[in-house]
Structure formats: structure tokens, C-alpha cells
Amino acid sequence: MEKRISISMETSSRTGSVGLGIGGELVRSLPLGPSGRCAAELVGRLDELLSPEALRPTDVTDVYVSVGPGSFTGLRVGITVARTLGQMIPSLRLVAVPTPLAIAENVSQMDWKHLGVLLTAKKKIVHATLLKRGAGGRGGKGDGGSIVESRSGLASVEELFPETPGDCGASGWPRPLVLTGEALGFFRDAEWPEDVRVVDESLWLPTAEGVWRAGRRLAEEGKGITAWRNLLPVYARRPEAVRLWEARHSP
């Protein structure tokens, strides 16, 4: 049986990247430039991934793409390229990877049962996702297990982390709790309770490796697989242009 050829695309955050997997191994990943995650750059990077292995786009069997929440522009670029590949390759398996699951892969080998992923929506509005170990995951160190979403939604900084003494830390979320995600930058001076742990800042952002691992896991579980026509971005909030248009044209 031939090994599956997979590519992963992470364009939901301020630092994008792409990865190539052959069989069960991620063999290479490349960053996207800081000038912007445009479609031309993304396609060029994908070619750089495939060429050293003498592979063509039509050899790809799986595409794992981060679908957000995240950057409006970045998500549109990544999903547009993934949809185009889906049109070109009828047999392609497209897997939509929620960005919080990709970020969770950064800490999948750590010892936790509940993980809060905090993403910036706008100014001090946070998109908060609570993840937990699913069936088959003991939550122990070295045991990745299955990671599933428990709840998610928008909240202000004040709502999520009240300034009441002793109450700084995801009010209403289970403890002990591990926190990650770029919105933690809002809380650099916070004094966290002993049962709330913030991971190192180097683990806050999604990567192509995380998208690849999460996408592969979802595909094995029969989740996230979608036709190219149905592959859509998940936005933390409605685009500003849409909100302004509706405000101007509402009765």
C-alpha cells in the first residue's frame, strides 16, 4: 500500500507555515514570510515542500488546513488554496482543523486534563476555547490521547478574568487548568492561582506541525473531512466590512 502524501497549511495566525507529511511522518515544514500570507507565496512554498521529494500536487492525498478562528486575510488565503487543490484533485481528502486544536498539539505531551486556548478577536475581546482529553486519553504526560472541544465563545478580558482577588483564572472553567494562546499577551501581569498554569509563550501560536498532527488525528477518527465546496473559515467575529455595511443599510 502506497504511503499517503499530506500537506498542512497554517495561515490563521500572524506567523504562517506549511508542512509535508509522508505516511505517518512529518518530513518537512517551512515558514511563510512576514510580508503577508498571500496565495502566490503559499503556492510557492508548497512547491518547495514537494519538489525535493520529486512530488507533484497531484500526488497529494490529504490536505489539513487551519480554519480558525484567526486572521481574516490569512484564513481566506489558506482556505482558498485548499479549495483550489480540492477542485484539481477529485480524490483529495480535505480536513478542516480548528485552530485551537492545532495549538493544543503544542502541549499535547504535557500533563493536563483541561486546556484553555485564548485567541485575540479584537482589542481586548477574547475567543476562548476549553479543550479536554477525550476517550482514550488519560491526561498523563506522554499520553496525547484524543483532544476534544468542550465549549467556546467570545468574552471580554474583564468577563473572562475578573479582577476579584483569588478569582483570576477562567471563571467557571474546571481546575486544574492549563492556558495557552496569543491572547495571553493581555495578561502578562496577571497573578495566577496555583491551579492555573500558563505555558511558555513559544507555545502560544499554531504551527504547520500542529495542524498536521491534529488533522491526521481527526482524519483517523473520521472527523473534519469535508468537500471543497463546504470548506469555510471560522471567524471569531464578523468581518468589520460586513458590520459597517449592515449598520449603514439597516432600517
C-alpha positions in Angstrom: 0.0 0.0 0.0 1.4 3.4 -1.0 2.0 5.9 1.7 -0.3 8.9 1.9 1.1 12.2 1.0 -0.2 15.0 3.1 0.3 18.8 3.4 -0.7 21.1 6.2 -1.3 24.8 6.0 -1.4 27.2 8.9 -2.4 30.7 7.9 -4.7 31.7 10.8 -2.1 33.5 12.9 0.5 36.2 12.4 3.1 33.6 11.6 2.1 31.1 9.0 3.8 27.9 7.9 3.3 24.8 5.7 4.3 21.2 6.2 4.7 18.0 4.3 3.9 14.5 5.6 4.8 11.2 4.0 2.9 8.3 5.6 2.9 8.8 9.4 5.9 11.2 9.5 6.1 15.0 9.0 9.2 15.2 6.9 9.5 19.0 6.4 7.9 22.3 7.3 8.6 25.8 6.0 7.6 29.3 7.4 5.6 31.8 5.4 7.2 35.2 5.1 6.3 38.2 7.3 5.2 40.2 4.2 1.9 38.6 4.2 0.4 35.1 3.6 -0.7 35.8 0.0 -1.8 33.0 -2.2 1.2 33.3 -4.5 3.6 32.9 -1.6 1.7 29.9 -0.2 1.6 28.1 -3.5 5.4 28.8 -4.0 6.1 27.3 -0.5 4.1 24.2 -1.3 6.1 23.7 -4.4 9.3 24.0 -2.2 7.9 21.3 0.0 7.1 18.8 -2.8 10.0 19.3 -5.2 12.8 17.8 -3.1 10.7 14.6 -2.8 10.0 14.6 -6.6 6.3 15.0 -5.8 3.7 16.9 -7.7 0.5 18.5 -6.4 -1.5 15.7 -8.0 0.4 13.2 -5.7 -1.0 14.7 -2.6 -3.7 12.6 -1.0 -4.6 14.7 2.1 -4.7 18.4 2.9 -5.0 19.6 6.5 -5.8 23.3 6.8 -6.4 25.5 9.8 -9.9 27.0 9.6 -9.8 29.5 12.5 -10.7 31.4 14.5 -7.9 33.7 13.3 -6.8 36.3 10.8 -9.5 37.2 8.2 -7.0 37.6 5.4 -4.8 34.6 6.4 -7.8 32.3 6.7 -9.2 33.3 3.3 -5.8 32.6 1.7 -5.3 29.2 3.2 -8.8 28.0 2.6 -8.8 29.4 -1.0 -5.7 27.4 -1.8 -7.1 24.3 -0.1 -10.4 24.6 -2.1 -8.4 25.0 -5.3 -6.5 21.8 -4.6 -9.7 20.1 -3.9 -11.1 21.1 -7.3 -7.9 20.0 -9.0 -7.7 16.6 -7.3 -11.1 14.9 -7.0 -9.8 12.1 -4.7 -8.2 14.6 -2.3 -9.2 14.3 1.4 -9.6 17.8 2.9 -9.6 18.1 6.6 -10.7 21.3 8.4 -8.6 21.7 11.5 -9.9 24.2 14.2 -7.0 26.4 15.2 -7.4 25.7 18.9 -6.8 22.0 18.2 -3.7 22.9 16.3 -2.4 25.0 19.2 -3.3 22.2 21.6 -0.8 19.9 19.8 2.0 22.2 21.1 1.2 20.9 24.6 -0.3 17.5 23.8 2.6 15.7 25.6 2.2 17.8 28.8 0.3 16.6 31.8 -3.2 18.2 31.7 -6.9 17.3 31.6 -8.3 20.7 30.7 -6.7 23.3 28.4 -7.9 26.8 27.7 -6.9 28.3 24.4 -7.3 32.1 24.2 -7.2 33.8 20.8 -7.4 37.5 20.1 -10.7 38.6 18.5 -10.5 42.4 18.6 -8.7 44.7 21.0 -9.5 43.1 24.4 -12.2 40.7 23.2 -11.0 37.1 23.5 -12.2 34.0 21.8 -11.9 31.3 24.5 -12.0 27.6 23.8 -12.0 25.0 26.5 -10.5 21.6 25.5 -10.4 18.4 27.4 -8.9 14.9 27.0 -11.4 12.6 25.3 -11.8 8.9 25.5 -8.5 7.1 25.3 -6.6 9.9 26.8 -5.5 9.5 30.4 -4.3 13.1 30.6 -0.9 11.9 31.7 2.5 13.1 30.5 3.4 11.4 27.2 -0.1 10.3 26.6 -1.6 12.5 23.9 -5.0 10.9 23.9 -7.9 12.4 22.0 -8.4 16.1 22.4 -12.0 17.4 22.1 -13.7 20.8 22.4 -15.8 21.3 25.4 -17.0 24.9 24.9 -16.1 28.1 23.2 -17.2 31.7 22.7 -16.4 35.4 22.9 -15.7 37.2 26.1 -14.1 40.4 27.2 -10.9 40.3 29.2 -12.8 41.5 32.3 -15.5 38.8 31.9 -13.0 36.0 31.4 -10.6 37.0 34.1 -12.3 39.2 36.8 -10.1 41.3 38.9 -11.6 39.9 42.1 -8.8 38.7 44.4 -8.3 35.0 44.1 -10.6 34.8 41.1 -8.1 35.5 38.3 -8.4 32.5 36.0 -11.2 31.4 33.7 -14.2 31.9 35.9 -16.4 28.8 35.7 -13.8 26.7 34.0 -12.7 23.4 35.6 -9.5 23.3 37.6 -6.6 22.5 37.4 -6.3 24.4 34.1 -3.6 24.9 31.6 -3.7 28.1 29.4 -2.2 28.9 26.1 -2.9 31.2 23.1 -1.7 34.6 21.9 -4.4 36.5 23.8 -2.5 35.7 27.0 -0.4 38.7 26.0 -3.3 40.7 27.6 -2.5 39.1 30.9 1.3 39.4 31.3 1.0 41.0 34.7 -1.7 38.6 36.0 -1.2 36.7 39.2 -2.5 33.2 38.6 -3.9 30.8 41.2 -1.8 27.7 41.9 -4.2 25.5 39.9 -3.9 27.7 36.7 -0.7 27.2 34.7 0.3 29.4 31.7 2.6 27.6 29.2 5.7 29.3 27.7 5.0 32.0 25.2 6.8 29.9 22.5 3.8 27.5 22.6 1.0 30.1 22.1 0.8 30.1 18.3 -0.4 27.4 15.9 2.1 25.7 13.6 2.0 23.6 10.4 3.2 20.7 12.5 0.3 21.2 14.9 -2.1 21.4 12.1 -0.6 18.3 10.5 -0.9 16.2 13.8 -4.4 17.5 14.6 -5.5 16.9 11.0 -4.2 13.4 10.8 -5.8 12.6 14.1 -9.1 14.0 13.0 -9.0 12.1 9.7 -8.3 8.8 11.6 -11.3 9.5 13.7 -13.4 10.3 10.7 -13.9 13.9 11.8 -13.4 17.2 9.9 -13.3 15.6 6.5 -15.2 17.9 4.1 -15.9 18.5 0.4 -14.0 21.5 -1.0 -17.3 23.3 -1.6 -18.1 23.1 2.2 -14.6 24.2 3.4 -15.2 27.6 5.1 -13.3 29.7 7.6 -14.4 30.1 11.2 -14.2 33.7 12.3 -14.1 34.8 15.9 -16.3 37.8 15.0 -18.0 39.0 11.9 -15.8 40.9 9.4 -15.7 44.7 10.1 -16.7 45.5 6.5 -19.9 43.4 6.9 -20.8 45.0 10.2 -20.3 48.5 8.8 -22.4 47.7 5.7 -25.2 46.4 7.8 -25.1 49.4 10.1 -25.3 51.8 7.1 -28.2 49.9 5.4 -30.2 48.8 8.4 -33.7 50.4 8.7 
